[in-house]
Structures are given as structure tokens and as C-alpha cells.
Amino acid sequence: MSKQIFKYAIPIDPLFDLLDKICIKQDNTYIFNNNSYKKGIFDNNIPPFLMYCKPYYHVSKQKYVEKKMTYAAFTTVLRQICNFNDIKYTTKIRYEKSTYEIVYYICFTGLPDGSKGLPGCDKCDSLDEDADVA
């Protein structure tokens, strides 16, 4: 499916540079939530990242990076890049004061190119075990 989204292989280094700036790091994972998104918009980190990603998308799919960006729209771009590059991530729905937020835990270990040679990601490894049981 990702071959239908991207023309070329999109590098992961700019993604991890962005996540380093805006996310909280815990247990070899980046925690991306609505506050991270707001920080990225406020510090003007997300718009240049999207412009960097635009040429990698097929022309018909550039709508993902051109449209008015919201938290949900940006997480779609994050998921597309993670899926294309086989980066493990998981989500957790957090309810607070009658509203919910989807929090993303993006692992920065065990990458195919070995760029982040850190020990295993407990958050994502536990998901793999859960998937085997189901």
C-alpha cells in the first residue's frame, strides 16, 4: 500500500530529527501526543518537515501534506512514514475530562538500517507478544 503513497523511499533521519525536537522520550520510545503537535506548530518545526516530505509523495497523494494540518492529519503522515520504513509504533487512547486523545508511541530501536542502535523497545515488543497470542 505504501508504494501507492510514496514515489521514492522517504528517509527516516528527518522524521527522527523532528521527533527529537518535539516529543518526550521514554523507554526508547518517542511519545507523540497533542501537546507534541502543538509544540511543533508553535516552534515552526512541522511545516518545514511537511514541505521536505512533499516531493516523496505521488502527486495525487500530496494532499496529505498540503491540506490544513490538524493533529489527526499529521498523525496520518507519521503513520504513513512509519509504515513505509517498518518503524514500530503503537497507540493508546487516553480519556480525560470527557474527551479522548490518541497517543502514539514511536519506537526508535530495531530499525532496518540500524541507525539508532539502542536496546529493545519494551513498549513495542510487548505489542508483538500480544499480537502472537491473538
N, C-alpha and C positions, 0 to 999 in steps of 0.2 A: 504494500500500500504506500509506503514512504517513497517509492520510486515514482509514484504519481504526484507527489508533492514537490520533491526537490529535483532540480536539473543536475546538480553536482553534489558531491559529498560535502556536507557542511562541517567545517572544523569545530571541535569542541572547546578549544582554548578560549575563544571569545565568550562562550557561554560560562565557563568556569571563572573567567575574569569578572564577568558581571555578577555572578552569584557570590564571589568573594567580597564584592563591594556592598551588596545589599542584603545578604542573608545572614542568619545566625548559623554558626557551625556547631554541631553537637554529635558526638559519637560517629565521626566520619560521614556525616550527612549534612547537607545544606537544608535548613528549614525555611521554606518559602511560603509566606502567608500574605495576607492583605497588607500588613504593615511593611513587609519587604517590598511589595509592589509600590506602595505609596512613597517609600524612601527612594526607590529607583526613579520614580517620576519626579519627585521633588529635587533630587540631586542631578537630574537630567542624564541618567545612565541608560535608561531603557530606550528612548527614541533613537540614539545613535546605534545601539545594538540592533534594533529592528531595521534600520537603514543598511547596516552591514549585512544582515541576513537576506534582504530583499533579492539581490541578484541570484541567490541559490535556489529560489523558488521558481517553479514554472510560472509563466506569465498569467495563466488562468488561476493560479493559486496565490498570487501576490496579494490578494485581498486580505489574507490573514495578517499581513504586516502593514497594510496601508489603511485599514479601517480605523475608526476611532477606538483607541485602546482602552480596555477595561481590564479588571483583574481576570475575569473569565477568558477574555480574548487572549491575554498574554499567556495565561497558563496553557492555552491550546498550542501556542507557538512553542512553549517549553516542552510540552509532551511530544510534539512532533519531532523536535530536535533530539530529545532523549530516546525516543523510539528508533529513530533513524540510526543513531550511534550506539544502540544497545546499552544505554546508560540506565541502570536500575533506579526506579523511583516508586514510591508508594504514596497513598493519600490517606488522610484521616479527616473525617467530618467532625468539626468541633461546634457544639451548640453553646451559645451564650446569650442570655437575655432575649430569648425568643427569636434569635437569628442564627444562621449557621454559616460556617466558613469552611472551605475545603483547604486543608493544609497539605503541602507537598513536601515530602522528604526525599531529596535527590542525593543518591549515594555518589561519593567521589572516590570510590575504590573499585578495584576489579574491572577497570576499563580495558577495552580491547587493545588499545595502544600502550597501556601500562604507564600513562602519563602521570598518574597520581599513585605511586607505589606505596600505598598505605595498607595497614592491616584490614581484614574483612569488615564489611558494613553489617553490624548487628541488626539494624532496623530492616534492611532489605533481605538479609539472609534468613531472618525469621519468617519473612513472607514466602520465600521459596519453600521452606519446610511446610508451611500451611497449605501451599498450593499442591504439594505432593500428597497430602492427606486427603484432600477433597476429590 
